[in-house]
Amino acid sequence: MRRIQVAYTSYLLLLARRALLVSILLSLATAAWAQEGRKVDVETIQFKSELVGQVLPYNILLPVGYTESNKRYPVLYLLHGLFGRYDDWIKRTNLAEYAAHYDVIIVTPEGHDSWYTDRAGVPGDKYESYFIRELISDVDARFRTIKDRRARGVAGLSMGGYGALKYGLKHPEQFAFAGSLSGAFDPTTRTDDHPGLAWDILRPSINAVFGAPGSEIRKANDLHQIARGLSALQIASLPYLYFDCGLEDDFLATNRELADILLARKIRHQYRQLPGAHDWAYWDQQVREVLRLYAQLMKSNLSGSR
């Protein structure tokens, strides 16, 4: 009888332990789902640019816990594509959810169809100067950023990918990271004689921004030629470059060409070719990788500095 009682007691203890284990696992699973469903708050700032001569809004995503602390954060700027808007990243991807996993301030500025360039022959259309001289200063003044190039990055899609890598190559004193998704890297070489794919769509904006073939604006903003012309000293000062492109993307060739140039010049970079096309499904997928890589770099750059 005693043996039966002991066995029964052991059986009850085993059931209790199993119930506790199941409870713990369910709690962890619930917490994980809650974490996955979190979103950061999004604010819209209406900024009056003197260099562009109009109000240029930008969205800002503040990290979870921003209002409850005095902590300063690194910043990542995300640029939209041609025919896009500053709020595309919020409306067409799950960026607000992905951002909740990182201690990073994210800014999505308005760039219109500017190719993030100071437009040829138009004194009031200085979008590159606006970004470098006005936008960064405004964000640093309004929010608790780490005001250091080690804690600043820029990335974008399509036209925005061109702008981001161009800023990284031309303004390395401002950025530690420059990234591109499906970068449209060859606008300055597109002409009626050498149209390339989708020329009917790209022609109006490219000619308006960069001017006639052979113009100084085209030469100064040719991404491939900028990379080819860098000195060893300039190469040493560059930010970390990351770019990827879908295997079904019309801009795959220009991405491969840039990768070849960077490889030949021994410029530190990471280039990936992945299944996908020039669409939001691809960009929603790959912006997560940009966030991961940027957060990883920030962890290394800022270790022990805050």
Contacts in CASP RR format, 6 or more apart in sequence:
PFRMAT RR
TARGET T0000
AUTHOR 0000-0000-0000
METHOD contacts of the structure
MODEL  1
MRRIQVAYTSYLLLLARRALLVSILLSLATAAWAQEGRKVDVETIQFKSE
LVGQVLPYNILLPVGYTESNKRYPVLYLLHGLFGRYDDWIKRTNLAEYAA
HYDVIIVTPEGHDSWYTDRAGVPGDKYESYFIRELISDVDARFRTIKDRR
ARGVAGLSMGGYGALKYGLKHPEQFAFAGSLSGAFDPTTRTDDHPGLAWD
ILRPSINAVFGAPGSEIRKANDLHQIARGLSALQIASLPYLYFDCGLEDD
FLATNRELADILLARKIRHQYRQLPGAHDWAYWDQQVREVLRLYAQLMKS
NLSGSR
35 100 0 8 1.000
35 101 0 8 1.000
36 97 0 8 1.000
37 97 0 8 1.000
37 100 0 8 1.000
38 64 0 8 1.000
38 97 0 8 1.000
38 100 0 8 1.000
39 96 0 8 1.000
39 97 0 8 1.000
39 99 0 8 1.000
39 100 0 8 1.000
40 61 0 8 1.000
40 62 0 8 1.000
40 63 0 8 1.000
40 64 0 8 1.000
40 96 0 8 1.000
40 99 0 8 1.000
40 100 0 8 1.000
41 61 0 8 1.000
41 62 0 8 1.000
42 59 0 8 1.000
42 60 0 8 1.000
42 61 0 8 1.000
42 90 0 8 1.000
42 96 0 8 1.000
43 59 0 8 1.000
43 60 0 8 1.000
43 62 0 8 1.000
44 57 0 8 1.000
44 58 0 8 1.000
44 59 0 8 1.000
44 60 0 8 1.000
44 87 0 8 1.000
45 57 0 8 1.000
45 58 0 8 1.000
45 59 0 8 1.000
45 60 0 8 1.000
45 138 0 8 1.000
45 142 0 8 1.000
46 55 0 8 1.000
46 57 0 8 1.000
47 55 0 8 1.000
47 56 0 8 1.000
47 57 0 8 1.000
47 58 0 8 1.000
47 134 0 8 1.000
47 135 0 8 1.000
47 138 0 8 1.000
48 54 0 8 1.000
48 55 0 8 1.000
48 56 0 8 1.000
49 55 0 8 1.000
49 56 0 8 1.000
49 130 0 8 1.000
49 134 0 8 1.000
49 135 0 8 1.000
50 134 0 8 1.000
51 124 0 8 1.000
51 126 0 8 1.000
51 129 0 8 1.000
51 130 0 8 1.000
51 133 0 8 1.000
51 134 0 8 1.000
52 124 0 8 1.000
52 125 0 8 1.000
52 126 0 8 1.000
52 127 0 8 1.000
52 130 0 8 1.000
53 124 0 8 1.000
56 86 0 8 1.000
56 109 0 8 1.000
56 110 0 8 1.000
56 111 0 8 1.000
56 130 0 8 1.000
56 135 0 8 1.000
57 86 0 8 1.000
57 110 0 8 1.000
58 86 0 8 1.000
58 107 0 8 1.000
58 108 0 8 1.000
58 109 0 8 1.000
58 110 0 8 1.000
58 135 0 8 1.000
58 139 0 8 1.000
59 86 0 8 1.000
59 87 0 8 1.000
59 89 0 8 1.000
59 90 0 8 1.000
59 107 0 8 1.000
59 108 0 8 1.000
60 105 0 8 1.000
60 106 0 8 1.000
60 107 0 8 1.000
60 108 0 8 1.000
60 139 0 8 1.000
60 143 0 8 1.000
61 90 0 8 1.000
61 95 0 8 1.000
61 96 0 8 1.000
61 99 0 8 1.000
61 105 0 8 1.000
61 106 0 8 1.000
61 107 0 8 1.000
61 108 0 8 1.000
62 105 0 8 1.000
62 143 0 8 1.000
63 73 0 8 1.000
63 99 0 8 1.000
63 100 0 8 1.000
63 102 0 8 1.000
63 103 0 8 1.000
63 104 0 8 1.000
63 105 0 8 1.000
64 100 0 8 1.000
66 73 0 8 1.000
66 105 0 8 1.000
66 144 0 8 1.000
70 144 0 8 1.000
71 103 0 8 1.000
71 144 0 8 1.000
71 306 0 8 1.000
72 144 0 8 1.000
72 145 0 8 1.000
72 146 0 8 1.000
72 306 0 8 1.000
73 103 0 8 1.000
73 104 0 8 1.000
73 105 0 8 1.000
73 143 0 8 1.000
73 144 0 8 1.000
73 145 0 8 1.000
73 146 0 8 1.000
73 151 0 8 1.000
74 103 0 8 1.000
74 104 0 8 1.000
74 105 0 8 1.000
74 145 0 8 1.000
74 146 0 8 1.000
74 151 0 8 1.000
74 152 0 8 1.000
74 153 0 8 1.000
74 294 0 8 1.000
74 298 0 8 1.000
74 301 0 8 1.000
74 302 0 8 1.000
75 104 0 8 1.000
75 105 0 8 1.000
75 106 0 8 1.000
75 107 0 8 1.000
75 139 0 8 1.000
75 145 0 8 1.000
75 146 0 8 1.000
75 151 0 8 1.000
75 152 0 8 1.000
75 153 0 8 1.000
76 104 0 8 1.000
76 105 0 8 1.000
76 106 0 8 1.000
76 107 0 8 1.000
76 152 0 8 1.000
76 153 0 8 1.000
76 154 0 8 1.000
76 155 0 8 1.000
76 177 0 8 1.000
76 290 0 8 1.000
76 291 0 8 1.000
76 294 0 8 1.000
77 106 0 8 1.000
77 107 0 8 1.000
77 108 0 8 1.000
77 109 0 8 1.000
77 131 0 8 1.000
77 135 0 8 1.000
77 152 0 8 1.000
77 153 0 8 1.000
77 154 0 8 1.000
77 155 0 8 1.000
77 164 0 8 1.000
78 89 0 8 1.000
78 95 0 8 1.000
78 106 0 8 1.000
78 107 0 8 1.000
78 108 0 8 1.000
78 154 0 8 1.000
78 155 0 8 1.000
78 156 0 8 1.000
78 287 0 8 1.000
79 108 0 8 1.000
79 109 0 8 1.000
79 111 0 8 1.000
79 116 0 8 1.000
79 154 0 8 1.000
79 155 0 8 1.000
79 156 0 8 1.000
79 157 0 8 1.000
79 159 0 8 1.000
79 160 0 8 1.000
79 161 0 8 1.000
79 163 0 8 1.000
79 164 0 8 1.000
80 86 0 8 1.000
80 88 0 8 1.000
80 89 0 8 1.000
80 108 0 8 1.000
80 110 0 8 1.000
80 111 0 8 1.000
80 156 0 8 1.000
80 157 0 8 1.000
80 159 0 8 1.000
80 160 0 8 1.000
81 88 0 8 1.000
81 156 0 8 1.000
81 157 0 8 1.000
81 158 0 8 1.000
81 159 0 8 1.000
81 160 0 8 1.000
81 161 0 8 1.000
82 113 0 8 1.000
82 115 0 8 1.000
82 158 0 8 1.000
82 159 0 8 1.000
82 184 0 8 1.000
82 202 0 8 1.000
82 205 0 8 1.000
83 113 0 8 1.000
84 113 0 8 1.000
85 110 0 8 1.000
86 108 0 8 1.000
86 109 0 8 1.000
86 110 0 8 1.000
86 111 0 8 1.000
87 108 0 8 1.000
88 108 0 8 1.000
89 95 0 8 1.000
89 108 0 8 1.000
89 287 0 8 1.000
90 96 0 8 1.000
90 108 0 8 1.000
92 280 0 8 1.000
92 283 0 8 1.000
92 284 0 8 1.000
93 280 0 8 1.000
93 283 0 8 1.000
93 284 0 8 1.000
93 287 0 8 1.000
94 284 0 8 1.000
95 106 0 8 1.000
95 108 0 8 1.000
95 287 0 8 1.000
98 287 0 8 1.000
98 288 0 8 1.000
98 291 0 8 1.000
99 106 0 8 1.000
99 291 0 8 1.000
101 291 0 8 1.000
102 291 0 8 1.000
102 294 0 8 1.000
102 295 0 8 1.000
103 295 0 8 1.000
104 291 0 8 1.000
104 294 0 8 1.000
104 295 0 8 1.000
104 298 0 8 1.000
105 139 0 8 1.000
105 143 0 8 1.000
105 145 0 8 1.000
107 135 0 8 1.000
107 139 0 8 1.000
109 131 0 8 1.000
109 135 0 8 1.000
111 127 0 8 1.000
112 127 0 8 1.000
113 159 0 8 1.000
113 205 0 8 1.000
113 208 0 8 1.000
113 209 0 8 1.000
114 125 0 8 1.000
114 127 0 8 1.000
114 209 0 8 1.000
115 127 0 8 1.000
115 159 0 8 1.000
115 162 0 8 1.000
115 163 0 8 1.000
115 187 0 8 1.000
115 205 0 8 1.000
115 206 0 8 1.000
115 209 0 8 1.000
115 210 0 8 1.000
115 221 0 8 1.000
116 127 0 8 1.000
116 128 0 8 1.000
116 131 0 8 1.000
116 159 0 8 1.000
116 160 0 8 1.000
116 162 0 8 1.000
116 163 0 8 1.000
116 164 0 8 1.000
116 166 0 8 1.000
116 167 0 8 1.000
117 127 0 8 1.000
117 128 0 8 1.000
117 163 0 8 1.000
117 166 0 8 1.000
117 209 0 8 1.000
117 210 0 8 1.000
117 217 0 8 1.000
117 221 0 8 1.000
118 125 0 8 1.000
118 126 0 8 1.000
118 127 0 8 1.000
118 128 0 8 1.000
118 129 0 8 1.000
118 217 0 8 1.000
119 125 0 8 1.000
119 126 0 8 1.000
119 127 0 8 1.000
119 208 0 8 1.000
119 209 0 8 1.000
119 217 0 8 1.000
120 209 0 8 1.000
120 210 0 8 1.000
120 211 0 8 1.000
120 215 0 8 1.000
120 217 0 8 1.000
121 211 0 8 1.000
125 209 0 8 1.000
128 166 0 8 1.000
128 167 0 8 1.000
131 167 0 8 1.000
132 167 0 8 1.000
132 171 0 8 1.000
132 174 0 8 1.000
136 152 0 8 1.000
136 174 0 8 1.000
139 145 0 8 1.000
140 147 0 8 1.000
145 151 0 8 1.000
145 152 0 8 1.000
146 152 0 8 1.000
146 302 0 8 1.000
146 306 0 8 1.000
149 172 0 8 1.000
149 173 0 8 1.000
149 174 0 8 1.000
149 175 0 8 1.000
149 176 0 8 1.000
149 239 0 8 1.000
150 176 0 8 1.000
150 301 0 8 1.000
150 302 0 8 1.000
150 305 0 8 1.000
151 176 0 8 1.000
151 298 0 8 1.000
151 301 0 8 1.000
151 302 0 8 1.000
152 174 0 8 1.000
152 175 0 8 1.000
152 176 0 8 1.000
152 177 0 8 1.000
153 175 0 8 1.000
153 176 0 8 1.000
153 177 0 8 1.000
153 178 0 8 1.000
153 239 0 8 1.000
153 294 0 8 1.000
154 163 0 8 1.000
154 164 0 8 1.000
154 167 0 8 1.000
154 168 0 8 1.000
154 175 0 8 1.000
154 177 0 8 1.000
154 178 0 8 1.000
154 179 0 8 1.000
155 161 0 8 1.000
155 164 0 8 1.000
155 177 0 8 1.000
155 178 0 8 1.000
155 179 0 8 1.000
155 180 0 8 1.000
155 181 0 8 1.000
155 242 0 8 1.000
155 287 0 8 1.000
155 290 0 8 1.000
155 294 0 8 1.000
156 163 0 8 1.000
156 164 0 8 1.000
156 179 0 8 1.000
156 180 0 8 1.000
156 181 0 8 1.000
156 183 0 8 1.000
157 180 0 8 1.000
157 181 0 8 1.000
157 182 0 8 1.000
157 183 0 8 1.000
157 283 0 8 1.000
158 181 0 8 1.000
158 182 0 8 1.000
158 183 0 8 1.000
158 184 0 8 1.000
158 251 0 8 1.000
158 278 0 8 1.000
159 183 0 8 1.000
159 184 0 8 1.000
159 187 0 8 1.000
160 180 0 8 1.000
160 183 0 8 1.000
160 184 0 8 1.000
161 179 0 8 1.000
161 180 0 8 1.000
161 181 0 8 1.000
161 182 0 8 1.000
161 183 0 8 1.000
161 184 0 8 1.000
161 185 0 8 1.000
161 243 0 8 1.000
162 180 0 8 1.000
162 183 0 8 1.000
162 184 0 8 1.000
162 185 0 8 1.000
162 187 0 8 1.000
162 223 0 8 1.000
163 180 0 8 1.000
164 178 0 8 1.000
164 179 0 8 1.000
164 180 0 8 1.000
165 178 0 8 1.000
165 179 0 8 1.000
165 180 0 8 1.000
165 183 0 8 1.000
165 185 0 8 1.000
165 223 0 8 1.000
165 241 0 8 1.000
165 243 0 8 1.000
165 258 0 8 1.000
166 221 0 8 1.000
166 223 0 8 1.000
166 226 0 8 1.000
167 174 0 8 1.000
167 175 0 8 1.000
167 178 0 8 1.000
168 174 0 8 1.000
168 175 0 8 1.000
168 178 0 8 1.000
168 238 0 8 1.000
168 239 0 8 1.000
168 241 0 8 1.000
169 178 0 8 1.000
169 223 0 8 1.000
169 226 0 8 1.000
169 227 0 8 1.000
169 230 0 8 1.000
169 238 0 8 1.000
170 226 0 8 1.000
172 234 0 8 1.000
172 237 0 8 1.000
172 238 0 8 1.000
172 239 0 8 1.000
173 237 0 8 1.000
175 239 0 8 1.000
176 239 0 8 1.000
176 240 0 8 1.000
176 297 0 8 1.000
176 301 0 8 1.000
177 239 0 8 1.000
177 240 0 8 1.000
177 242 0 8 1.000
177 293 0 8 1.000
177 294 0 8 1.000
177 297 0 8 1.000
178 239 0 8 1.000
178 240 0 8 1.000
178 241 0 8 1.000
178 242 0 8 1.000
179 241 0 8 1.000
179 242 0 8 1.000
179 243 0 8 1.000
179 290 0 8 1.000
180 242 0 8 1.000
180 243 0 8 1.000
180 244 0 8 1.000
181 243 0 8 1.000
181 244 0 8 1.000
181 245 0 8 1.000
181 282 0 8 1.000
181 283 0 8 1.000
181 286 0 8 1.000
181 287 0 8 1.000
181 290 0 8 1.000
182 244 0 8 1.000
182 245 0 8 1.000
182 246 0 8 1.000
182 249 0 8 1.000
182 251 0 8 1.000
182 255 0 8 1.000
182 278 0 8 1.000
182 282 0 8 1.000
182 283 0 8 1.000
183 243 0 8 1.000
183 245 0 8 1.000
183 251 0 8 1.000
183 254 0 8 1.000
183 255 0 8 1.000
184 202 0 8 1.000
184 251 0 8 1.000
184 254 0 8 1.000
185 223 0 8 1.000
185 224 0 8 1.000
185 251 0 8 1.000
185 254 0 8 1.000
185 255 0 8 1.000
185 257 0 8 1.000
185 258 0 8 1.000
186 223 0 8 1.000
186 224 0 8 1.000
186 251 0 8 1.000
186 254 0 8 1.000
186 257 0 8 1.000
187 202 0 8 1.000
187 206 0 8 1.000
187 209 0 8 1.000
187 210 0 8 1.000
188 206 0 8 1.000
188 210 0 8 1.000
188 218 0 8 1.000
188 219 0 8 1.000
188 221 0 8 1.000
188 222 0 8 1.000
188 223 0 8 1.000
189 218 0 8 1.000
189 222 0 8 1.000
189 224 0 8 1.000
190 196 0 8 1.000
190 199 0 8 1.000
190 202 0 8 1.000
190 203 0 8 1.000
190 206 0 8 1.000
191 213 0 8 1.000
192 199 0 8 1.000
192 203 0 8 1.000
193 213 0 8 1.000
195 203 0 8 1.000
197 250 0 8 1.000
198 250 0 8 1.000
209 217 0 8 1.000
210 217 0 8 1.000
210 218 0 8 1.000
210 221 0 8 1.000
211 217 0 8 1.000
211 218 0 8 1.000
219 225 0 8 1.000
223 258 0 8 1.000
224 257 0 8 1.000
224 258 0 8 1.000
224 261 0 8 1.000
227 258 0 8 1.000
227 261 0 8 1.000
227 262 0 8 1.000
227 265 0 8 1.000
227 267 0 8 1.000
228 261 0 8 1.000
228 265 0 8 1.000
230 238 0 8 1.000
230 265 0 8 1.000
230 267 0 8 1.000
235 265 0 8 1.000
235 266 0 8 1.000
235 267 0 8 1.000
238 267 0 8 1.000
238 268 0 8 1.000
240 268 0 8 1.000
240 269 0 8 1.000
240 270 0 8 1.000
240 297 0 8 1.000
241 262 0 8 1.000
241 267 0 8 1.000
241 268 0 8 1.000
241 269 0 8 1.000
241 270 0 8 1.000
242 269 0 8 1.000
242 270 0 8 1.000
242 271 0 8 1.000
242 290 0 8 1.000
242 293 0 8 1.000
243 255 0 8 1.000
243 258 0 8 1.000
243 259 0 8 1.000
243 269 0 8 1.000
243 270 0 8 1.000
243 271 0 8 1.000
243 272 0 8 1.000
244 255 0 8 1.000
244 271 0 8 1.000
244 272 0 8 1.000
244 273 0 8 1.000
244 274 0 8 1.000
244 286 0 8 1.000
244 289 0 8 1.000
245 251 0 8 1.000
245 252 0 8 1.000
245 255 0 8 1.000
245 256 0 8 1.000
245 272 0 8 1.000
245 273 0 8 1.000
245 274 0 8 1.000
246 252 0 8 1.000
246 273 0 8 1.000
246 274 0 8 1.000
246 275 0 8 1.000
246 276 0 8 1.000
246 277 0 8 1.000
246 278 0 8 1.000
246 282 0 8 1.000
247 273 0 8 1.000
247 274 0 8 1.000
247 275 0 8 1.000
247 276 0 8 1.000
248 275 0 8 1.000
248 276 0 8 1.000
248 277 0 8 1.000
248 278 0 8 1.000
249 255 0 8 1.000
249 276 0 8 1.000
249 277 0 8 1.000
249 278 0 8 1.000
249 282 0 8 1.000
250 278 0 8 1.000
251 278 0 8 1.000
252 273 0 8 1.000
255 271 0 8 1.000
255 273 0 8 1.000
256 273 0 8 1.000
258 271 0 8 1.000
259 269 0 8 1.000
259 271 0 8 1.000
261 267 0 8 1.000
262 269 0 8 1.000
262 271 0 8 1.000
263 269 0 8 1.000
270 293 0 8 1.000
274 282 0 8 1.000
274 286 0 8 1.000
276 282 0 8 1.000
END
